[in-house]
C-alpha cells in the first residue's frame, strides 16, 4: 500500500517506508524463526509484527 501511494503521488518517503517494511519481512522469513501459519508455522500476526520491529 505504501509503495502504491508513494508511486502514485511521487512521495519518496512513502516509497522508502515500503522498502523498509519489505526488507523486514524478508529478514524474518529468511530466519524462519517465527512464521505465520500461511508461511508454514503457527505464529500469530502480532508475534510476527513484533519480530519485524526488533533491531
N, C-alpha and C positions, 0 to 999 in steps of 0.2 A: 504494500500500500504506500509506504513512504517513497519507494522508488518511483512508482507511478505518478504520485503527486509532484515529486521533485522534478521528474522529467517534463510533466505537463506544464508546470508553472516556472520551469527553469530555476528551481530553488536548489542550489548546490548543497546547502546544509541538510536538507531532507534526503538528498541522494546519498550523502555521506553517512547519515544515520542508517539508511537501509543497508549499506555495506558493512557497517559495524555489527548490525544485527545478524546479517548473513554469515559473517565471519564467526561470530559467537556460536551460532547454531552448528556451523561446520566443525568447530573445535570440539564441542560437546559430543557430536555424533562420531567424530574420529576417535575420541577417547573410549567410546562405548561404555562409559561409566554409568550414565543414567540416561535411559531412553524411555519414551512413551510406548504404550502397547502397540501402536501402529508401526513403530520402528523396531519392534522385537523385544520389548521388555515390559516392566509393569509400573514405571514411574508415572506420577500424576503430572499434569501440565505445570502446576505451581512448583513442583520439585525441579522440573526441567528448567523453568524460568530462573529459579534461584541459582542453579548450576551455571547458567549462562552469565549471571551477574558477577560471579567470582572472578577475581583477577587472574 
